[in-house]
């Protein structure tokens, strides 16, 4: 099997402030979904959720604050899965909670180190 | 407690053989582990020959220790003599410089057993041999009993233990605690072996309930050797102990009067051992004090929720989320199936069926048993198909019996 990185992107400005209870519900959705991939034995790493803020470093030690207002969707998190091919990897994204938030999943095959 | 002679010696054998062997092997060195076993064995032989005529001594354990210590001293003196004559160039009087003292105090017994546990659970030895060695050297089980417990035969077990002892000697493994920097890693191997030892008892197909409970009890006893020492009393050990206590609490409820397995849902919870459950909760509290989440923590959590019989909504939601975490830590088909069952209980059968069919564990009887269960009441035709497939794949008497009962319930 090959390994695929799932990159969850979403428009954070469109996500309303959530109560603690809503946040717990969202977490449960993610855990159920990722648990489904793990139950198929195809989860390599749960990965992580990313904070909405960040820094960008450019040559010459130029540091700017993120997120990156010119891009609508920002990276909200990532996971690593394994699948036989792209079709199967894409199939595994079915039901990902990011879709309900209007976001997307970018699926990228990991290059094998030669 | 009064115990007649015929019961006393086997009882003492079970408790003292491992203690004597560990102390002597630690004193002689790992290369002489077989000598330590022999001396422990001869000690019991002496008891069997002497006690029927002279009567049981006032302090039977003390008697055994004295005899074992004397035999050990004789061995050391002979060995020392041998060393001096055969190899005069070797370091002179090494054995005498240590003296021939054999320390069978309770402190040294515990210490020696703990060190022995690390020695027999050395990663250089295959897992199954580690279990066999622990049962032999630390729990005093005979080769035949081990073969019976592990559903194997005497020859296989003998070979396995012989190779393990050779390996220990070749590798020069010390009967000692690993260095502090290595303790966590080595402890992982010890815990895996104790976990498997417990499971061997808990899920064994043998109908001999005595031997099953014995294995589980021994696994718990060996794990408490670890909690008794400050260096090894870490959260993962407590989590494993919690898990074992929660499971073991259901022993009395698991078999009906005909010796058939009683499924969890059908068990009489009044037969659950509340004391063991309370002990498990104590271990779980101690386990929660670290920052490393192990599979034992998660499994202890799942086992904890199973000690509550009533189907409260939060029970199955918690179990589901714990399985989600467990699968991320370590995938196993059985965890995947149990997660799907929890999904049905926490949410609904339709969602669970959709998730179950994604698993495609087509060679696994439990997969079809689960599908049969989920379809029951929704599509009884499909339930029957799946249970029939499960029956064809089932490998054990208990599993076939369970599936047949589910099938006949569908026909009613």
Interface residues (C-beta under 8 A of the other chain):
Chain A: X28 X31 X32 X34 X35 X36 X38 X39 X40 X41 X43 X46
Chain B: X320 X321 X323 X324 X325 X327 X328 X331 X333 X335 X336 X339 X340 X343 X355 X358 X359
